[in-house]
Amino acid sequence: MAGEKLLEYNYINLITPYKHNFAKTNRKKEVIKVNGEHIYERNVEFSEYYDLFMNERKLYPMIIENILDFEIHFKSITAYIF
């Protein structure tokens, strides 16, 4: 399943944005890297990444709706000012 989902959605979209959820961080909540590699305190299952990805995708319609709403209000206000 992991191989199919990685081909469908790509590593950059599916894994990269969520590494910070599992990687070890310092006191400032910055991800710790050793030799350019993230440090993990446990083995992370692919399904954990996939679940985060899919949950975020469920928010996309609401995000788009809010962006469009902002855009129309911004254009109206800008047109009124000019």
C-alpha positions as CSV (number, residue, x, y, z in Angstrom):
1,M,0.0,0.0,0.0
2,A,2.8,2.4,0.9
3,G,4.4,2.0,-2.5
4,E,1.2,2.7,-4.3
5,K,0.4,5.8,-2.3
6,L,3.9,7.2,-2.7
7,L,3.6,6.7,-6.5
8,E,0.2,8.4,-6.4
9,Y,0.9,11.3,-4.2
10,N,4.8,11.6,-4.2
11,Y,7.2,11.5,-1.3
12,I,7.5,15.3,-1.2
13,N,3.7,15.7,-0.6
14,L,3.1,12.7,1.6
15,I,6.2,12.5,3.9
16,T,8.2,15.7,3.9
17,P,5.5,18.0,5.4
18,Y,4.9,15.7,8.4
19,K,8.4,14.8,9.4
20,H,8.3,17.4,12.1
21,N,5.4,15.6,13.8
22,F,7.6,12.6,14.5
23,A,11.2,13.8,14.5
24,K,13.0,14.6,17.8
25,T,13.0,18.4,18.7
26,N,15.1,20.5,21.0
27,R,13.7,22.8,23.7
28,K,12.9,25.5,21.1
29,K,10.8,22.9,19.2
30,E,13.4,22.9,16.3
31,V,13.9,19.6,14.6
32,I,17.2,18.0,15.6
33,K,19.4,16.7,12.7
34,V,22.6,14.6,12.9
35,N,24.6,14.5,9.7
36,G,21.7,16.1,7.9
37,E,19.3,13.3,9.0
38,H,16.3,13.7,11.3
39,I,16.3,11.8,14.6
40,Y,13.3,9.6,15.5
41,E,12.7,8.2,19.0
42,R,10.6,5.3,17.5
43,N,9.8,3.7,14.2
44,V,7.0,5.6,12.5
45,E,4.5,3.6,10.5
46,F,3.7,4.8,7.0
47,S,0.0,4.8,7.9
48,E,0.7,7.6,10.5
49,Y,2.1,9.9,7.7
50,Y,-0.7,8.9,5.4
51,D,-3.4,9.6,8.0
52,L,-2.0,13.1,8.6
53,F,-1.8,13.7,4.8
54,M,-5.4,12.6,4.3
55,N,-6.8,14.6,7.3
56,E,-5.1,17.7,5.9
57,R,-6.6,17.1,2.4
58,K,-10.1,17.0,4.0
59,L,-9.6,20.7,5.0
60,Y,-8.8,21.8,1.4
61,P,-12.4,22.7,0.4
62,M,-12.7,24.9,3.5
63,I,-9.4,26.6,2.9
64,I,-10.2,27.3,-0.8
65,E,-13.6,28.7,0.2
66,N,-12.0,31.0,2.7
67,I,-9.4,32.1,0.2
68,L,-12.1,32.9,-2.4
69,D,-14.1,34.8,0.2
70,F,-11.1,36.8,1.2
71,E,-10.3,37.6,-2.5
72,I,-13.7,38.9,-3.3
73,H,-13.8,41.1,-0.1
74,F,-10.2,42.4,-0.8
75,K,-11.1,43.3,-4.4
76,S,-14.3,45.1,-3.3
77,I,-12.5,47.1,-0.7
78,T,-9.6,47.9,-3.1
79,A,-12.0,49.0,-5.8
80,Y,-14.0,51.2,-3.4
81,I,-10.8,52.9,-2.1
82,F,-9.6,53.6,-5.7
